[in-house]
C-alpha cells in the first residue's frame, strides 16, 4: 500500500508540475502548425497509465464477506493498490483496419501481489464505405439506451452500475453494419447482425457451450427518436426480444427506455436448506429513465429498472442463511463442501450485483462549480425497492491538466439485516484513481 | 413623359439604396454561405484559457453537410481521442470509445468544458436555427437581431454584427429569452482557405458567466467535400476516423 501511495504522489506531483504554464495576454495561433498536428498516420497507439489505491472497511458478519474470505480473512480493513495500463493500438490499410485494447494490471492486497492481463477488444474491420462495415474478433456491442443498466444488451457482459462508463470486455463475434439514410421523418435505418459462437475455448462464459448464436439489431431514427428492435436466439441462452428508445423532449431533457422479453427463462427459488428449485417462464425486464440539465449545469440521470431475471428478497435471505451455516461448518470442521452449491449458482449466472427485482438509480453531477474548470463533483445513489436498502456514492472528478484525470470517491452501502446493500462485504470503501493518458 | 420620369426615379432609387434593400434573412443566408461551403470538412483547434493563463487544447476533425448535419471527431488530447459528436438538426449525440455507445446530449452541455458549449462546437447554419426580426444599419456593419425558430435552440436571441463589405460576422452576442447576455463571440484574422473560402480563422469567446476565462476556436484546412448521408448516423460515429 505504501509503495502505491508513494508512486501515486510522485505521479501527481510530476504531472501537476508539467502543467504549470505562463499567463499569456493574447495567444497567437499558427495554422500551419495545426495542419502538421492533424496529419493522419496509418497506425495509432495510445492508452493510459493508472494507479488506484482503495481502502475498504469490511463487515465481518456479512454473508458476502464470509463467502469471499472464509479461507483467507483479511480482517476489518482491506487495503488494495492497483497499478497498470490500458494500451490501445490501431492499424489502417485502405478499407481494412485492425484495433486492439489490452488491460494489464498489477494488484497488491492482503494476498500479496498478483497480476492480470485481459484482451478487452481485438478485431479486424472491413469498411468499404460509410454505408457498410464487417467486423470479426473480440468486441463490445453495447446495445441499449440505459445509463446504469441495459436489459436489451443481449450479447455483452453486464456493466457495473457503480461505474457504468467503464470499458467492458467483449466477446468473440462476427458482426455487420448496414446503414441507409433517407429524407423525411425516417432519417436513418441500420441493420446490425451478430454471430456469437460459444465453445469450450471461446466465449464459454456466455452460456451453454457447443453452439452458434445469432443476434440482430434494427435501428431507426424516426421523428427525431432513436428506436431499436433487438433479437437473440441460440442454444447458449434462451431466445429474447428487445425494444429501446431515446428522445430529446427539450434541449435539456432526454428520455429513454428499454424492454426485453426473455422466453423460457429458468426462474430459481432458493430454499433455506440450500435446495434450488427451477421453473421455466417468460419474463420481462424493463427500464425507463431521463437525463435533465438545469440552468446551473447540474445534470441529473434518473432510472427505474425492473429486473425480470431477479429473485425475491426471501430467496436472498435463504441464501444468506445458508452461507452463514456453510461458514460455521467450515470454521468448525474445515469442510468447505457446503459452499459448493453457492459457487455453482454463480457459475450458472446468478449474480450478487443487483439480484433482486426493482431498482432506482439517481446520479447528480455538477459541472465546474465555483468556476473551477474541469472539476465535476457528483453524487450517485441506487435504491433496491424490494428491501429498502441503498448505497451512496459521493465522487469528485478533476482534470487539472491535459491528459490527467483524478477521481476520488466513496461507496457506502446502507441497509438492515439480510437486505442487499445492508449485507455487502464492505461497510464503506474509499478509492482514489489517477489516470494519465498518452 | 410622366411614365418615363417615374421609371427614371425608380431606377435611381434602386441604385442608391442597395444595402437597405437587402432583407435580413437574405443577409443571414449570405453569412452562412460565406462562412463555409454547403458540404465540407475542416479541422479546428479549441483552446480554453484560464485566468492564470494555463491552457487546455482540443483538436477536432469536422464534417458538415447541408444545413443541419454535422459530425466531429476529437484527434487530441489523448484523453479525448476518438470521441465523436453528431448533430442532426436538433438531435445531438456523443460517442465515447470507453463507453462504447452514442448517448444523447443537449445543446447547452459542453463536451470540452470552458466557455464553448455543444451548440457552439456543432454550429449549424444560422439561418437553419434563427429568423431575423430586425436589421439596424450601422456605419460599416449591419446589426441583425435574430430570434430562435424553436425553443430547443441553445440561445434564444442573437445580436450579430455583419461586415457590410464582406458579409461576414465580426461579433455575435448570445442572449437568453429575457435578454441576459450569455457569451460574446468575436470573429478575427481573415484568411484565404482556397477555393474562394475567405473567412475569419479565429473565433474568440468570453462570457460574464465565466469571468476571466476565454476560449478560442481556430479554423484550419476548410475544404469543400461531398460526404454521403450515411456518415451522419449513430452507427457511423465510431468509424468517423475513416473519413480522414
Contacts between the chains, C-beta under 8 A, distances in Angstrom:
chain1	res1	chain2	res2	distance
A	19	B	54	6.6
A	20	B	54	7.1
A	21	B	53	6.0
A	21	B	54	4.8
A	21	B	55	6.2
A	22	B	53	5.9
A	23	B	52	5.8
A	23	B	53	2.6
A	23	B	54	8.0
A	24	B	49	7.3
A	24	B	53	5.3
A	24	B	55	7.9
A	27	B	47	6.4
A	27	B	49	6.5
A	27	B	55	7.4
A	27	B	216	6.5
A	29	B	45	6.9
A	29	B	47	7.8
A	29	B	201	7.8
A	29	B	202	6.5
A	29	B	216	7.2
A	29	B	218	4.6
A	31	B	191	7.1
A	31	B	201	6.3
A	31	B	218	7.1
A	31	B	220	4.8
A	34	B	43	6.4
A	34	B	45	5.2
A	34	B	59	7.1
A	34	B	218	6.5
A	34	B	220	4.4
A	35	B	43	7.3
A	35	B	220	5.6
A	35	B	221	5.8
A	37	B	45	8.0
A	37	B	59	6.1
A	37	B	75	7.7
A	37	B	76	7.1
A	38	B	43	4.7
A	38	B	59	6.1
A	38	B	61	6.8
A	38	B	75	6.0
A	38	B	220	7.3
A	38	B	221	7.1
A	40	B	244	4.8
A	46	B	78	5.3
A	46	B	81	6.0
A	48	B	78	7.7
A	48	B	79	7.6
A	92	B	242	7.7
A	97	B	242	7.4
A	125	B	239	7.9
A	127	B	239	6.1
A	127	B	242	5.5
A	129	B	228	6.9
A	129	B	230	7.5
A	130	B	228	4.9
A	130	B	230	4.0
A	130	B	231	4.3
A	130	B	233	7.8
A	130	B	236	5.3
A	130	B	239	7.5
A	130	B	242	7.9
A	130	B	243	7.5
A	131	B	228	6.8
A	131	B	230	4.5
A	133	B	239	6.3
A	140	B	100	4.9
A	141	B	100	8.0
A	142	B	99	7.4
A	142	B	100	3.8
A	142	B	101	4.0
A	143	B	101	7.5
A	144	B	101	7.6
A	145	B	103	7.9
A	147	B	103	7.7
A	165	B	96	7.2
A	165	B	98	6.4
A	165	B	99	5.1
A	166	B	98	6.9
A	167	B	97	7.9
A	167	B	98	4.4
A	167	B	99	7.9
A	167	B	100	7.1
A	168	B	100	7.0
A	177	B	235	5.4
A	179	B	230	4.5
A	179	B	233	5.2
A	179	B	235	5.1
A	179	B	236	6.4
A	180	B	230	6.9
A	181	B	228	7.6
A	181	B	229	3.4
A	181	B	230	5.2
A	181	B	232	7.1
A	181	B	233	6.3
A	187	B	88	6.3
A	188	B	233	4.6
A	188	B	234	7.0
A	188	B	235	7.8
A	190	B	233	6.4
A	190	B	234	7.4
A	190	B	235	4.4
A	192	B	235	7.1
A	219	B	234	6.7
A	219	B	235	6.6
A	221	B	88	7.2
A	221	B	91	7.4
A	221	B	233	7.4
A	221	B	234	7.1
A	224	B	89	7.2
A	224	B	90	6.5
A	224	B	91	5.5
A	226	B	104	7.3
A	226	B	234	6.9
A	246	B	104	5.4
A	247	B	104	7.7
A	248	B	90	6.8
A	248	B	91	6.4
A	248	B	92	7.7
A	248	B	104	5.8
A	248	B	106	6.7
A	248	B	152	7.2
A	250	B	151	7.1
A	250	B	152	6.4
A	251	B	90	7.5
A	251	B	106	5.3
A	251	B	107	5.0
A	251	B	108	6.1
A	251	B	151	7.2
A	251	B	152	4.2
A	251	B	153	7.1
A	251	B	154	6.5
A	252	B	106	5.0
A	252	B	108	5.8
A	253	B	106	7.7
A	254	B	104	4.6
A	254	B	106	7.0
A	256	B	104	7.6
A	291	B	104	7.3
A	293	B	106	5.4
A	293	B	108	6.0
A	293	B	109	5.9
A	297	B	109	7.9
A	299	B	109	7.3
A	367	B	109	7.7
A	367	B	110	7.3
A	367	B	113	7.5
A	368	B	113	6.4
A	371	B	210	6.4
A	371	B	211	7.2
A	371	B	212	7.9
A	371	B	213	7.3
A	373	B	48	6.6
A	373	B	50	5.9
A	373	B	56	7.6
A	373	B	113	5.6
A	373	B	114	6.1
A	373	B	213	7.0
A	374	B	56	7.1
A	374	B	113	5.2
A	399	B	79	7.2
A	401	B	54	7.6
A	401	B	56	7.7
A	402	B	56	5.4
A	402	B	57	7.0
A	402	B	77	4.7
A	402	B	79	7.2
A	403	B	77	5.2
A	403	B	78	5.1
A	403	B	79	4.8
A	404	B	79	7.8
A	405	B	79	6.3
A	435	B	79	7.8
A	437	B	77	7.0
A	437	B	78	3.9
A	437	B	79	4.0
A	437	B	81	7.8
A	438	B	78	5.4
